[in-house]
Amino acid sequence: MATFMADFPPNLGFKAAAGQHYMIIDSFESKNAVESVGTNSRQPGLSTSTKLSSIGLYIPAGSLTTSYTGNYEGKEGAATAARAMAGVSALSLDGIKEAITAAGTALISNAALKADQTTGFFSAQGLTPNNHMALVYKGPNTFRQHTFAFKFFPKNEPESKTVRTIIEEFRFGTLPRMSVSGGTISDSFFKSPRHHTINFYKGGTGVSGRPGQTQNSKLFTIGKSVITNMVVNYDPQTTVSFHPDGSPVAIDMTLTFQEIELQINTKDSTSNGRDALVDAVTQNQSSSQTTSEQSRSEAAALELNATPNPHEG
């Protein structure tokens, strides 16, 4: 199946007064929860031949926002456990003694805490048992979301047709797949919707068709994502208005993407003591890294092999 391609506005990315930057959203058939059809297991990336669509759009104002979340939880006794493990790991006599002492202190505190919960004896004396709380890291559990709100003002019939096909293609990428025969659902299972990649590009003079694609490395990167919400408004100005052929004069489309990959830091910021931003690269949940060197080499390969040019191949 040929790759569907469309850009809006028609002069997307071509030279303007300040140079118009733009984004390209590519879609791929989902293979499973973490892989897309065309994934090369030995070299991260997606084959251009398996793209279902490649849509170029302007970057909406207010959309260049991302977030990073730490998953921490306060846990009773964790401070004692951390100190005990630190002492024992040193395999020293002093460390073992400290661990035993800390464990004894924890037992006393736990007993006091239970007694206070039952009788309120310590609280009445103005004392609160120390439960040795510590904030412990629970591992990543949040997949980032990115929302883009586009406004389309097609000037003529060809532009209206382009906007309609773009909206239709994103609708295809949002809905689940299933075989239908004679108007009856025949499959036993829904098939997952498409996976999407989102990349930002610098504006340029361009050539026929799309401009030369130079990825903007000064912005954050977005991991492979799925569309979790799509909203289309055909009268955003609260005034119903149409072109002579019946096409709406203005259309708003809001897409919310959620990553299916976790953001992982593969660089050791303590090795060189630098006080700078550490780039986070996406690591697929299903990937298994045997050594830190392998992890770093694959991360480097991922950075060098960004989403390929849709015109290649």
PAMARKE-716109 format. One record per atom (N, C-alpha, C, CB): x, z, y. Coordinates in steps of 0.001 Angstrom, whole numbers, padded with zeros to 6 digits, always signed. Glycine has a CB too. Layout:
<rs>
XZY...
</rs>
This chain:
<rs>
+000839+000000-001187+000000+000000+000000+000877+000000+001241-000951+001214+000003+000548-000882+002174+001339-000992+003387+001158+000240+004265+000960-002253+004158+002209+000582+004995+002149+001736+005886+001339+001404+007123+003556+002194+006281+000348+002237+007433-000421+002060+008662+000430+002526+009834-001773+002842+008604+000525+001705+010879+001309+002065+012053+000484+001823+013306+002630+001264+012105+000549+002777+014231-000140+002631+015512+000497+003556+016532-001654+002933+015371+000501+003123+017794+001042+003918+018889+000022+003986+020020+002381+003327+019394-000002+005115+020715-000821+005217+021914-000149+006189+022878-002271+005679+021570-000044+005800+024151-000462+004534+024757+000392+003357+024275-000391+004635+026278-000046+002114+024580+000667+000928+024073+002131+000868+024483-000020-000314+024551+002479+001408+025666+003870+001377+026136+004625+002644+025765+003912+001181+027642+004209+003296+024688+004785+004573+024272+006304+004520+024196+004221+004985+022928+006950+005479+024859+008395+005647+024750+009236+004707+025559+008780+005517+023378+008623+003717+026199+009424+002782+026979+009821+003405+028311+008655+001473+027209+010788+002794+028946+011385+003378+030144+010348+003603+031235+012500+002485+030667+010345+004809+031774+009466+005163+032888+010316+005823+033961+008301+006110+032428+009666+006336+034992+010408+006924+036106+011339+008029+035630+009446+007471+037155+010858+008889+034736+011686+009985+034233+012008+009818+032751+010986+011319+034461+011631+008684+032168+011879+008474+030747+010833+009190+029916+013279+008954+030364+009961+008438+029283+008863+009049+028543+009301+009441+027137+007671+008097+028477+009266+010720+026859+009541+011189+025508+008246+011140+024704+010140+012630+025521+008368+011088+023388+007181+010912+022566+007401+011563+021205+006839+009414+022406+006368+011556+020377+006439+012141+019048+005898+011139+018034+005649+013476+018984+006410+011230+016819+005922+010394+015732+005480+011300+014589+007013+009384+015261+004256+011088+014137+003688+011864+013036+003536+010931+011842+002308+012511+013435+004300+011191+010803+004240+010397+009577+003464+011160+008517+005660+010051+009067+002744+010451+007677+001989+011104+006608+002422+010564+005250+000473+010900+006808+002353+011453+004252+002752+011129+002887+001740+011718+001918+004177+011655+002583+001594+011073+000797+000716+011617-000244+001336+012882-000814+000469+010574-001371+000534+013929-000970+001044+015183-001512+001199+015068-003025+000109+016358-001149+002345+015502-003510+002623+015505-004948+002160+016828-005551+004139+015276-005225+002433+017915-004851+001946+019244-005201+002014+020099-003940+002783+019882-006378+001968+021403-004082+001916+022275-002906+003168+022213-002055+001684+023688-003333+004302+021808-002619+005553+021840-001867+006282+020503-001812+006456+022860-002457+005815+019508-002564+006509+018224-002603+005577+017092-002210+007088+017969-003992+006175+016049-001639+005449+014836-001294+005931+013693-002165+005622+014494+000196+005086+012714-002372+005488+011534-003116+006605+010833-002354+004285+010581-003347+007716+010574-003017+008860+009956-002363+009983+010913-002085+008439+009329-001099+009795+012213-002414+010851+013189-002197+012010+012925-003136+010324+014610-002386+013214+012932-002589+014424+012799-003393+014984+014190-003617+015478+011866-002704+014963+014658-004867+015371+016033-005143+016850+016265-004883+015049+016389-006569+017679+015232-004944+019114+015400-004742+019506+015330-003278+019870+014355-005516+018701+014708-002495+019002+014595-001071+017713+014776-000287+019668+013226-000739+017567+015854+000489+016312+016109+001201+015916+014921+002065+016434+017364+002066+014626+014675+002122+014127+013566+002926+012995+012867+002209+015245+012576+003242+012422+011885+002862+011317+011143+002282+011591+009658+002395+009990+011505+002966+011253+008929+001351+011477+007494+001350+010520+006821+002323+011307+006917-000064+011036+005872+003115+010183+005165+004070+009132+004334+003354+011024+004273+004980+009394+003943+002123+008469+003072+001401+007210+003802+000964+009154+002477+000194+007227+005142+000989+006070+005905+000527+005207+006427+001671+006528+007061-000321+005531+006083+002888+004724+006544+004016+003337+005918+003960+005411+006206+005355+002329+006748+004152+000972+006239+004235+000646+005819+005658-000022+007287+003748+001208+006530+006636+000975+006179+008031+002129+006667+008887-000354+006769+008530+002286+006029+010033+003291+006425+011019+002662+006205+012395+004646+005601+010852+002333+007310+013073+001588+007231+014322+002426+007814+015458+000236+007975+014202+002654+007019+016477+003406+007452+017650+002454+007847+018767+004361+006346+018125+002675+009029+019352+001817+009528+020423+002657+010188+021508+000779+010520+019869+002100+010269+022702+002777+010989+023785+002791+012479+023449+002074+010735+025163+003694+013231+024073+003759+014677+023849+002800+015356+024826+005226+015221+024028+001753+016012+024322+000785+016642+025226+001405+017804+026002-000426+017136+024437+000981+017984+027232+001458+019104+028039+001045+020426+027393+000907+019011+029484+001961+021391+027415+001671+022708+026865+001772+022812+025366+000335+023114+027269+002291+021783+024708+002332+021791+023240+003700+022144+022669+001914+020447+022716+004725+022208+023519+006078+022457+023010+006344+023955+022878+007128+021815+023936+005558+024571+022032+005672+026009+021791+005783+026255+020292+004454+026777+022387+006712+027128+019928+006840+027505+018526+007078+029005+018452+007994+026720+017829+007058+029571+017259+007217+031015+017114+007944+031328+015816+005847+031725+017150+008566+032511+015784+009258+033000+014599+008823+034452+014390+010830+032877+014748+008348+034772+013206+007759+036083+012947+008549+036834+011889+006303+035940+012510+008831+038109+012165+009479+038969+011186+008447+039851+010497+010564+039830+011852+008517+039948+009182+007543+040721+008409+008162+042058+008006+007077+039931+007151+007852+043088+008763+008400+044425+008513+007260+045415+008242+009262+044902+009723+007593+046471+007520+006602+047497+007211+007263+048871+007181+005912+047200+005863+006601+049849+007820+007104+051216+007752+006846+051803+006373+006451+052090+008837+007878+052360+005762+007748+052877+004398+008334+054277+004308+008444+051941+003389+007566+055201+003744+008022+056568+003598+009163+056652+002578+006859+057473+003179+010169+057451+002898+011291+057649+001990+012323+056543+002016+010789+057796+000619+012073+055481+002768+012989+054342+002768+014320+054689+003425+012353+053158+003483+014298+055546+004455+015545+055921+005119+016442+056686+004159+015262+056765+006374+015855+057600+003374+016635+058353+002393+017186+057428+001322+015781+059452+001752+016346+056498+000849+016776+055569-000196+017915+054686+000289+015604+054703-000657+017836+054244+001550+018885+053384+002094+020213+054124+002174+018487+052868+003477+020168+055376+002655+021402+056154+002749+021956+056458+001357+021155+057463+003523+021077+056746+000419+021532+057059-000940+022205+055861-001583+020360+057523-001805+021602+054692-001429+022178+053478-002022+023496+053128-001364+021206+052300-001900+023584+053352-000046+024832+053052+000654+025948+053953+000144+024659+053221+002178+025637+055213-000122+026652+056126-000626+027064+055805-002042+026159+057534-000555+026089+055512-002905+026395+055237-004312+027150+053928-004455+025110+055196-005147+026802+052937-003632+027458+051642-003763+028951+051741-003484+026822+050634-002823+029342+052760-002721+030762+052941-002425+031516+053512-003615+030937+053849-001220+030796+054019-004638+031389+054574-005857+032409+055675-005543+032058+053460-006667+032077+056476-004548+032960+057571-004189+032271+058890-004498+033362+057494-002699+033061+059937-004704+032503+061255-005008+031669+061766-003836+033627+062255-005340+032172+061544-002619+031434+061984-001441+030093+061257-001340+032265+061749-000170+030125+059980-001675+028888+059208-001609+027855+059714-002591+029166+057749-001868+028302+060045-003802+027381+060556-004815+026807+061895-004386+028087+060692-006170+027659+062772-003814+027191+064072-003339+026137+063904-002247+028369+064906-002815+026396+062953-001318+025446+062727-000231+024119+062208-000764+026023+061743+000787+024202+061360-001790+022988+060815-002376+022161+061918-003011+023324+059743-003408+022843+062818-003747+022136+063929-004386+021512+064841-003344+023088+064730-005284+022276+065146-002291+021764+065995-001217+020556+065361-000540+022858+066267-000187+020677+064061-000256+019572+063351+000395+018343+063350-000494+019976+061911+000737+018539+063158-001801+017409+063156-002729+016739+064516-002742+017866+062773-004145+017540+065595-002708+016971+066946-002672+016186+067184-001408+018061+067987-002795+016723+066718-000294+016024+066857+000990+014699+066110+000968+016901+066339+002143+014708+064938+000358+013480+064151+000284+012427+064858-000544+013762+062774-000298+012863+065501-001659+011915+066229-002502+011273+067374-001730+012614+066766-003759+012096+068098-000961+011574+069208-000160+010579+068687+000875+012727+069970+000536+010942+067580+001540+010073+067020+002573+008756+066540+001977+010775+065867+003297+008823+065895+000816+007614+065390+000177+006698+066541-000230+007973+064535-001046+007305+067606-000773+006506+068777-001164+005846+069410+000050+007381+069815-001888+006623+069495+001151+006076+070072+002376+004959+069206+002936+007175+070249+003421+005142+067914+002851+004127+067002+003369+002820+067146+002593+004627+065553+003303+002912+067228+001264+001709+067378+000451+001030+068721+000709+002052+067239-001033+001851+069759+000862+001294+071080+001143+000592+071102+002492+002393+072140+001107+001186+070430+003468+000594+070412+004798-000710+069628+004811+001571+069820+005803-000774+068545+004007-001988+067751+003945-003144+068560+003353-001750+066485+003124-002802+069487+002456-003835+070304+001797-004226+071518+002627-003349+070762+000430-003212+072216+003157-003487+073498+003828-003330+073450+005336-002583+074554+003285-002567+072488+005844-002306+072424+007274-001384+073530+007735-003595+072489+008041-000635+074136+006809+000207+075295+007142+001290+074925+008144+000849+075870+005877+002024+073851+007874+003136+073490+008755+002628+072985+010105+004018+072423+008092+001552+072222+010081+001002+071708+011338+000578+072847+012239-000184+070779+011072+000047+073902+011635-000385+075050+012425+000789+075744+013087-001142+076034+011555+001971+075601+012518+003174+076204+013092+003869+075270+014080+004140+076593+011985+003233+074101+014346+003853+073132+015251+004943+072333+014585+004413+073829+016453+004917+072239+013268+005931+071502+012510+005286+070322+011787+006644+072434+011497+006010+069238+011716+005561+068062+010968+006626+067690+009950+005266+066863+011922+006303+067689+008663+007298+067351+007642+007888+065966+007871+006675+067423+006252+009184+065844+007675+009889+064575+007834+009691+063733+006577+011405+064808+008110+009019+062603+006714+008799+061744+005552+009838+060625+005451+007405+061145+005610+010900+060713+006265+012043+059787+006198+011583+058322+006243+012859+060042+004912+010816+058017+007277+010313+056654+007455+011449+055709+007832+009213+056620+008532+011316+054466+007404+012223+053399+007833+011433+052101+007860+013475+053283+006885+011829+051246+008758+011186+049930+008857+011907+048988+007902+011218+049375+010335+011224+048559+006862+011855+047724+005833+011355+046292+005943+011572+048285+004419+012249+045385+005642+011912+043958+005709+011226+043532+004422+013178+043098+005957+010071+042894+004557+009263+042525+003397+009398+041058+003007+007823+042834+003668+010288+040324+003678+010433+038904+003360+009430+038060+004128+010264+038674+001863+009700+036780+004301+008796+035922+005084+007450+035761+004384+009433+034540+005318+006385+035820+005156+005050+035628+004591+004141+034834+005516+004417+036967+004287+004726+034237+006570+003928+033505+007547+004437+032073+007672+003961+034210+008916+003522+031135+007635+003851+029730+007845+003443+029350+009268+003140+028816+006788+004393+028816+010027+004145+028547+011438+003041+027507+011641+005425+028078+012107+002362+027640+012769+001350+026671+013165+001746+026021+014482-000033+027340+013286+001387+024747+014639+001632+024023+015889+000387+023210+016210+002901+023099+015783-000079+023321+017437-001302+022641+017859-000993+021642+018966-002355+023661+018336-001574+020461+018838-001389+019395+019823-002761+018898+020263-000529+018222+019239-003005+018919+021581-004285+018481+022143-004066+017173+022907-004898+019581+023080-004568+016086+022342-004373+014761+022933-005623+014344+023716-004047+013715+021834-005392+013610+024802-006471+013045+025608-006296+011531+025650-006480+013650+027054-007315+010818+025213-007253+009365+025166-008215+008782+026201-007590+008843+023744-007706+007829+026991-008537+007100+027948-008308+005598+027728-008200+007520+029436-008876+005044+026665-008671+003611+026396-009289+002750+027492-009270+003228+025032-008512+001753+027950-008953+000947+029092-009753-000280+028679-007761+000513+029905-009579-000719+027457-010234-001947+027024-010545-001879+025530-009351-003173+027337-011086-002948+024995-011507-002947+023586-010335-002796+022621-012255-004228+023270-009199-003511+022825-008068-003315+021905-007564-001870+021887-006926-004244+022288-007471-001230+023069-007017+000160+023105-008031+001085+022442-006766+000604+024550-009320+000809+022628-010360+001614+021979-010257+001500+020465-011760+001175+022448-009971+000302+019979-009830+000098+018535-008623+000865+018010-009695-001403+018205-007518+000866+018780-006327+001617+018362-006626+003101+018260-005171+001385+019340-007313+003656+019251-007645+005081+019242-008555+005402+018058-008322+005493+020570-009529+004533+017784-010439+004764+016650-009682+004795+015327-011521+003676+016604-008765+003877+015154-008020+003824+013895-007067+005010+013763-007239+002511+013794-006493+005466+014888-005622+006648+014841-006424+007878+014416-004952+006892+016220-007606+008060+015035-008450+009197+014683-008874+009112+013219-009690+009256+015598-009229+007927+012781-009647+007741+011388-008516+008071+010423-010124+006305+011160-007294+007690+010783-006153+007947+009913-005865+009439+009811-004921+007208+010421-005969+010155+010917-005773+011604+010852-006906+012270+010069-005684+012199+012272-008108+011719+010145-009218+012249+009354-008927+012092+007872-010536+011543+009718-008403+010909+007504-008007+010692+006115-006974+011732+005678-007442+009270+005933-006051+012043+006589-004982+012968+006247-005408+014426+006216-003870+012810+007207-006605+014716+006736-007091+016093+006770-007977+016429+005572-007856+016337+008054-008710+015434+005104-009699+015675+004047-009089+015560+002658-010857+014697+004178-009645+016291+001673-009149+016185+000293-009521+014835-000310-009714+017330-000580-008795+014461-001333-009040+013197-002014-009807+013452-003311-007709+012459-002301-010682+012487-003662-011418+012580-004914-012016+011212-005220-012526+013677-004842-012084+010876-006502-012666+009599-006906-014187+009699-006881-012171+009187-008316-014829+008677-006349-016287+008630-006295-016740+007337-006939-016811+008741-004831-017686+007420-007845-018205+006244-008543-019710+006209-008384-017810+006255-010047-020213+005127-007763-021650+004993-007576-022255+006087-006731-022325+004969-008891-021488+006580-005766-021984+007639-004898-021951+009006-005532-023366+007335-004479-021350+009115-006729-021272+010390-007434-019824+010823-007574-021936+010293-008814-019544+012098-007266-018199+012634-007442-017894+012698-008935-018060+014042-006781-016818+012042-009344-016537+011930-010777-015364+012790-011234-016264+010496-011126-014475+013177-010313-013301+013962-010707-013654+015437-010874-012182+013805-009671-012860+016116-011695-013057+017558-011896-012320+018388-010859-012599+017962-013284-011349+017760-010169-010538+018501-009213-010418+017723-007906-009143+018792-009796-010354+018479-006798-009979+017883-005523-008473+017695-005501-010448+018760-004327-008018+016610-004892-006588+016371-004712-006218+016767-003281-006218+014867-005002-005071+017402-003135-004665+017928-001827-004563+016814-000787-003321+018662-001940-004887+017130+000476-004711+016161+001565-003235+015823+001770-005311+016709+002873-002977+014989+002728-001624+014486+002960-000697+015551+003544-001672+013288+003886+000583+015317+003353+001623+016073+004046+002059+015262+005264+002843+016379+003097+002499+015973+006304+002907+015297+007539+004272+015782+008008+001868+015523+008640+005024+014890+008585+006258+015252+009273+006085+014909+010753+007502+014509+008654+006618+015775+011618+006473+015618+013066+007855+015648+013690+005560+016732+013676+008188+014634+014448+009496+014570+015086+009349+014119+016531+010432+013623+014318+010212+014670+017383+010212+014339+018810+011358+013369+019102+010342+015628+019684+011089+012394+019977+012080+011362+020290+012263+011210+021792+011669+010023+019678+013440+010745+022157+013754+010484+023556+013159+009151+023983+015276+010494+023785+012781+009068+025264+012305+007811+025806+013460+006848+026017+011559+008040+027115+013150+005561+026086+014204+004564+026276+013615+003234+026687+015029+004399+025003+014462+002244+026860+013998+000931+027285+013208+000246+026185+015173+000061+027703+013597+000455+024932+012836-000095+023827+013036-001580+023639+011401+000183+024024+012432-002067+022559+012455-003497+022234+011026-003868+021895+013452-003835+021036+010841-005026+021291+009489-005391+020896+008981-004393+019862+009445-006837+020335+007723-004002+019999+007197-002969+019105+007609-001606+019616+007695-003178+017656+008010-000734+018708+008416+000613+019108+009787+000600+019759+008419+001551+017905+010027+001580+020644+011362+001676+021257+012379+002150+020236+011344+002631+022468+013649+001974+020570+014683+002491+019693+014523+003989+019535+016076+002153+020232+014584+004469+018312+014268+005870+018055+015522+006728+018042+013529+006011+016736+015623+007618+019028+016686+008608+019091+016031+009973+019127+017615+008386+020330+016234+010752+018079+015562+012038+017979+016101+013009+019020+015725+012619+016576+015212+013792+019588+015594+014767+020604+016036+016049+019916+014423+015042+021588+017341+016253+019848+017895+017422+019162+017856+018679+020015+019316+017147+018743+017391+018556+021262+017341+019717+022150+016059+020527+021978+017472+019271+023590+015142+020043+021161+013894+020746+020910+013913+021373+019526+012699+019796+021052+012953+022226+019251+012829+022827+017933+012383+021779+016919+011840+024005+017964+012600+022057+015660+012154+021168+014596+010926+021770+013923+013287+020924+013562+010103+020900+013364+008897+021325+012667+009023+020897+011206+007608+020719+013330+008822+021845+010300+008898+021542+008876+007700+020719+008423+008986+022829+008065+007801+020227+007215+006706+019461+006632+005416+020275+006728+007015+019084+005154+004326+019641+007157+003109+020381+007489+001865+019704+006919+002974+020522+009002+000777+020450+006971-000543+019918+006656-001447+020162+007855-001130+020570+005361-002496+019364+007979-003457+019556+009062-004504+020557+008593-004121+018202+009487-004581+021701+009274-005555+022724+008911-006823+022650+009748-004940+024088+009050-006758+021944+010871-007955+021821+011712-007841+020568+012575-008145+023087+012606-008939+019843+012669-008999+018638+013497-010321+018649+014252-008855+017337+012630-010233+018560+015574-011429+018562+016418-011401+017315+017288-011508+019859+017296-012501+016552+017273-012616+015343+018094-013821+015487+019004-012740+014062+017208-013603+015298+020295-014666+015424+021298-014822+014078+022000-014348+016568+022334-016023+013472+021868-016252+012146+022429-016856+012188+023837-017158+011361+021513-017121+013381+024364-017526+013487+025769-016842+014690+026402-019072+013606+025899-015506+014653+026492-014751+015806+026996-015026+016144+028447-013297+015560+026832-015516+015182+029212-015793+015421+030627-017257+015805+030855-015445+014180+031449-017934+016154+029749-019354+016545+029759-020242+015472+030389-019532+017864+030513-019732+014271+030401-020522+013131+030874-020423+012025+029842-020034+012634+032276-021537+011644+029258-021533+010603+028235-021306+009262+028921-022868+010599+027417-020201+008619+028594-019846+007363+029249-019200+006430+028233-018893+007611+030451-019626+005163+028249-019141+004208+027257-018688+002920+027925-020227+003912+026222-017794+002221+027237-017437+000859+027614-018577-000068+027192-016081+000425+026958-018580-001328+027680-019662-002262+027318-019850-002439+025811-019392-003607+027937-018770-002282+025023-018904-002477+023572-019364-001210+022859-017579-002940+022981-019605-000119+023612-020063+001119+023010-018971+002131+022750-020747+000823+021751-017717+001795+023020-016603+002725+022802-016600+003790+023891-015246+001970+022778-016365+005052+023532-016317+006112+024539-015199+005874+025546-016132+007472+023869-015432+006255+026785-014434+006094+027841-013302+007098+027677-015081+006253+029219-013625+008292+027191-012623+009347+027022-012859+010054+025687-012677+010366+028206-011759+010395+025010-011832+011103+023734-010732+012153+023707-011699+010118+022525-011080+013360+023322-010087+014421+023110-009937+014654+021610-010503+015747+023842-008713+014807+021170-008446+015101+019756-007429+016230+019675-007928+013831+018997-007778+017301+019001-006883+018438+018819-006540+018581+017347-007520+019739+019358-005241+018610+017051-004767+018737+015678-003969+020028+015547-003905+017508+015268-004275+020810+014533-003503+022014+014228-002783+021794+012911-004417+023280+014163-001459+021850+012968-000624+021675+011784-000092+023032+011346+000543+020688+012062+000024+023238+010038+000661+024443+009508+001747+024025+008527-000383+025381+008821+002938+024589+008726+004070+024235+007878+003839+024692+006440+005361+024849+008428+004372+023942+005497+004334+024350+004086+005724+024811+003641+003834+023180+003185+006648+024877+004597+008009+025331+004329+008303+026561+005181+009041+024202+004615+009078+027464+004638+009469+028656+005384+010719+028377+006208+009708+029840+004429+010804+028983+007384+011987+028871+008221+013037+029865+007724+011639+029125+009719+014213+029358+007348+015270+030189+006780+016541+030027+007604+015528+029821+005297+017223+031127+007885+018506+031092+008571+019615+030981+007530+018701+032355+009464+020317+029869+007519+021386+029653+006541+022773+029873+007127+021295+028255+005980+022811+030343+008371+024104+030578+009012+024336+032072+009155+024174+029882+010393+025530+032532+008835+025861+033945+008927+026339+034241+010334+026934+034341+007882+025484+034849+011156+025834+035073+012563+026897+036151+012728+024597+035456+013353+027194+036925+011660+028197+037983+011787+029596+037497+011446+027836+039149+010896+029708+036291+010901+031017+035827+010451+031955+035513+011600+030861+034610+009588+031396+035063+012722+032270+034732+013849+031909+035503+015112+032211+033247+014129+030934+036386+015023+030595+037249+016142+030027+036537+017345+031778+037991+016553+029581+035296+017201+029072+034572+018366+027695+035096+018746+029012+033056+018087+027444+035146+020044+026168+035613+020549+025409+034395+021052+026349+036687+021676+024917+033598+020115+024235+032362+020467+023043+032183+019547+025191+031146+020378+022189+031243+019905+021035+030984+019066+021495+030379+017753+020032+030057+019776+020962+030912+016670+021287+030397+015347+020159+029488+014906+021514+031549+014322+020499+028241+014626+019483+027287+014218+018900+027694+012874+020065+025869+014147+017596+027557+012754+016931+027813+011477+016536+026477+010874+015682+028742+011655+016847+026281+009651+016469+025059+008963+015471+025405+007885+017700+024340+008367+014617+024453+007565+013572+024721+006597+014129+024674+005189+012432+023727+006751+013671+025607+004383+014073+025642+002974+012805+025668+002135+014990+026887+002659+012661+024682+001276+011476+024597+000442+011384+025809-000458+011486+023317-000386+010178+026342-000613+009998+027540-001433+010434+027321-002872+008551+027979-001401+010273+026090-003377+010582+025849-004772+012060+025623-005021+009808+024678-005263+012846+025499-003953+014276+025246-004118+014978+026499-004598+014901+024757-002805+015961+026340-005456+016764+027473-005924+018207+027220-005551+016616+027685-007465+018786+028154-004779+020158+028032-004325+021042+028933-005173+020283+028387-002825+022072+028363-005785+022930+029151-006666+024043+029855-005923+023519+028274-007727+024550+029252-004843+025620+029872-004062+025350+029637-002585+027014+029307-004467+025998+030459-001747+025820+030288-000307+026416+028969+000155+026458+031451+000456+027488+028519-000506+028104+027246-000128+027152+026098-000398+029420+027031-000886+026426+026144-001527+025469+025104-001833+024356+025090-000801+024898+025295-003232+023919+026285-000404+022862+026385+000594+023292+025761+001916+022469+027844+000805+024547+026032+002325+025023+025492+003598+025199+023984+003535+026335+026149+003991+025666+023475+002411+025878+022036+002301+024552+021293+002324+026648+021703+001022+023529+021859+001667+022228+021212+001667+021584+021294+003040+021320+021841+000620+021805+022392+003760+021279+022520+005116+021901+021461+006030+021548+023938+005671+023197+021244+005859+023874+020228+006664+023321+018845+006362+025385+020260+006413+023064+018584+005068+022506+017295+004684+021124+017102+005284+022443+017169+003166+020345+018180+005350+019009+018108+005915+019049+017761+007389+018280+019415+005710+020016+018325+008120+020121+018054+009542+020568+016619+009791+021090+019030+010198+021403+016097+008909+021931+014747+009095+020932+013689+008673+023219+014574+008318+020015+014046+007783+019052+013084+007273+017669+013425+007808+019053+013066+005727+017484+013201+009103+016190+013475+009715+015207+012414+009290+016298+013533+011247+013961+012541+009735+012954+011560+009357+013416+010169+009727+011614+011870+010022+013420+009236+008760+013966+007903+009004+013083+007073+009917+014162+007178+007699+013661+006004+010428+012962+005080+011306+011877+004344+010538+013943+004085+011936+010597+004414+010972+009532+003734+010246+009737+002229+010160+008213+004021+010895+010551+001638+011030+010778+000192+011005+011797-000214+009965+011227-000286+012357+012493+000760+009375+013483+000417+008365+012785+000151+007045+014529+001536+008211+013344-000720+006290+012781-001002+004968+011630-001975+005062+012318+000281+004297
</rs>
